Each structure stands twice: as structure tokens, then as C-alpha cells.
Amino acid sequence: MRNESRAVVIGGSMAGLVAARVLAERVGQVSIVDRDTLPLAAVNRTAVPQGRHAHGLLAAGERILRDLFPGLMEELVEGGAQAVTMDDARWWQMNGYRTHAPGAPDGTLFSRPFLEAVVRHRVAQLPNASFHRATAAGLEYRDARVIGVHVVGDDGAAIVPADLAVDCSGRGSRAARWLTDIGYPEPAVARVQVDVRYASRLYRRTPGLRADRSWYVTIGDPACSKRVGVAFPIEGDRWIVTLAGSHGDHPPTDDEGHLAWARTLPTGDIADLIRDEEPLGPIVTHRLPSSQWRHFEKLRSHPSGFVALGDSVCSFNPIYGQGMSSAAQQAVALGRAIDRHEIDGAGIPRAFYRAAAKIIANPWAIAAGADFAFPETTGPKPPMTDVINRYVAKAIVAAQHDGVVATAMWEVQNLLSPPQSLMRPTVMARVLRAARRGPSKRRTAPTPAARPTPDRVG
């Protein structure tokens, strides 16, 4: 730890919280600046509108949080979060349910506000971390390096000194403008236009009405449908149900229309739940016009003392649940860059952005590739997307029959393995063999003979 050094984290959501935790091991003082008064309780925040919708923490992200915050997942489960396995899922895609996957990772399901509240409490307990309610307004720059962050708070304008400022303010980040204000170029931005809209609602989870730990994902065939539905059990004995549609095919927000839209999905899993369970609030919406990647790694020069992280760099189509896990991976990469370079030197931005680009590349390929299954999707198309999509479609069908393929699919989706792992000769042989059987079209999810209980608290 550089005891005299100071870091400022702009944004107190998940990316900022994990970044602050990583920084707290390496600098003397960490200040987290957020425009909100951050609540103690697990409540929705206006600055995080996507927090009202179903969230998934992928296995790669969960492993990082377990390492950074020992006992965190157990604390979440003790508070009502649901420890699940992939075999607890009724995952319908390409006209069939995914089969038993013996090697698939376990998971934990909760609301985004609950996760944030518990992590925020952990960060607040760090002896060298502090939260400040203020709006970041720019960078203080001198001698080719950033030395502070301009903020505007209740007491007026001020400069928070920093040897390293980390922008975690999200998709609406103004980092690009701040860079041009101090004489640096603006990063190029890649946008994949998907025009996805979510409609979500909380429901009471009636004990015994459905199998314990069950969770549901129903994905329409992209050849004829742009609709998706998910239902996750979360804390408070509740379900969170999210319906999503792309390219103008958006779910309605009235009760009758919402249920009718759910009934158009290829299984009745989501519609039956909506019909059977008691709603606990209104239907809320969120819209995302595009996935976007700000290519900081392609800039020829960077100011020392400043980096952007998480959604400030890349925000994915949230239907794939990659954002929090990618941000956690980037925070770890930032820690490694700091370990190798001077905290206020030019080496950190270059090393971090190179590492972040490699981290982002895999989830971006997964999300963008899947979005280009729709002909209406526009933007920079990753090379070989159409060929890869045809193979992935076979892998999805094969995962309805073959547990090894199903496990490989789960590992890729959870960012534990790169998409290229599906091309390993042993996996490819099983994909091509099992896919010849065609979609299973069975109306019930396969049940393992002995479904193991996750070795967790709860």
C-alpha cells in the first residue's frame, strides 16, 4: 500500500464499489463520490434505473466478489438470496430445455439493490474508504497528469485531490468530454443498435407452489421472435419477472397486456407464474438503445492518473447479465496494473486499458454475436458472426441432449471460458453429433436422478 497516495472513485454503484475495494489495498485513502445519498437499505435508486430489473451475477463475477469480500455470498443467502444450481433452471432456447449439466457452476440470485447494499456496507467498513455526496464535474490536470476531480456538492464546488481518479459513473459517463477538455482525443465508440426494452415486476413467492430454487429463462427463436422472459427467486420470498423485447417489439405495461405478451413466449413457464403469483408493485420499464464500447485502449495517449472502468467503458445489452461480472474483472485488472506501475505514472492507463479490452472482448463477442441474429441489428459486426451464430445454434440444440455440451455452454455464458472453447475438437464433435437429433421439443425440463443441494448457507 502506498500510504500517502489517494484515489477518487466516481460513482458508487457496483463497478465503483468493487474498484474501491481493490484500490483500498493499494492506496492510503479512497474517496467514493456519488451524486446520490447512498442508502443503507436495499432500495432502488433513481441513478440506477436498471436496478429494478432482473440481474444475474455470473460465476466469474461471483468468484471475484467471494475473494474480495470473504463471506459475502453466505451473508446474502442468510438475508434471503437464493443459492441455485444451473440444473435448477428451466432454460428454454431453440425449441427445447437445456439438459442436466454435471460440471456447471452454482449461482446465487438476488435483487440488484440487495447486492449493492451489502457490498456498500462492506466497503464503508474499510478503514481507508469514505463516501461523499457530490457530482463530478471534470478533472484537475497539471503537468500531463490528473491530480484531482472537480466536484459540486451541497457546500459548493471543490477539488478532491487524487493520485488516481477512476470513473465508474456508468453508461452516461462524461469521461470522453473531460479528456477533450484537457487536450486529449475522445475515444471511438462502437454501438450495436438493439433497441431493447424491459418490463419488470415483483411477485410474492408462494411456498411449495414451485420447486425450491427453480428459476426460469424462456428465449424465443430469433428466426421468428424477439421476445425473452426470465423469472428469478430473490430475497424477501419474492420473484422478479422481466419481459424483454428488441427492435420495437416491446412488452406492454398494463396487467392484461403484460400477461398476454408473456403467453406468446414458447413455454408457459413465465406466464403461469405471472398468473399464479400475487404482484407486489407496478410494472416498471427500462430501455437501452444500444450496446456501446468506448475504445480507450485505442487512444495513442492517456493522461496519467485517470482511467474509466465498467459501463463507463463498455455497456452490454443487459439481457446477457455480463455487466457486473465484467466490471469486477476489470477492477482486478486495475489492481494488477497498479501493482506493476507507479500510482501516478503513465503506465497504469496503458496497462489497464489493454487488459480491460481483452476482458471485454469475450462478453462483447457473445452479446453482439447474439444480437446480430436479428436482421434489424446494426453496428460494427464482429468478424465471422454469421458463421459462428450458425454453429452456436447447433451447440444450443446439442446442449438439450448432451451434458458435456451443456456444461461448456454454461461455462462460456458465465465468463469462465472464452467462446472459442466451444470450438475445441472434443466439444465440436459432440455438438455436431448431438445437434443431428434436432431440438428436443420436450415440454418439461429434464430432472437429474439426484439433484444435489448447493453446499451453501441457506
Buried (B, 14 or more C-beta within 10 A) or exposed (E): EBEEBBBBBBBBBBBBBBBBBBBBBBBBBBBBBBBBEBEEEBEBBEBBBBBBBBBBBBBBBBBBBBEBBEEBBBBBBEBBBBBBBBBBBBBBBBBBBBBBBEEBBBBBBBBBBBBBBBBBEBBBEBEBBBBBBBBBBBBBBEEEBBBBBBBBBEEEEBBBEBBBBBBBBBBEBBBBEBBEEBEBEBBEEBBBBBBBBBBBBBBBBEEEEBEEBBBBBBBBBBEEBBBBBBBBBBBBEBBBBBBBBBBEBBBBBEEEEBBEBBEBBBBEBBBBBBEEBEBBEEBBBBEBEBBBBBBBBEBEEBBBBBBBBBBBBBBBBBBBBBBBBBBBBBBBBBBEBBEEBEBBBBBBBBBBBEBBBEBBBBBBBBBBBBBBBBEBBBBEBBEEBEEBBEBBBBBBBBBBBBBBBBBBBBBBBBBBBBBEEBEEEEBBEBBEEBBEEEBBEEEEBBEEEEEEEBEBEB
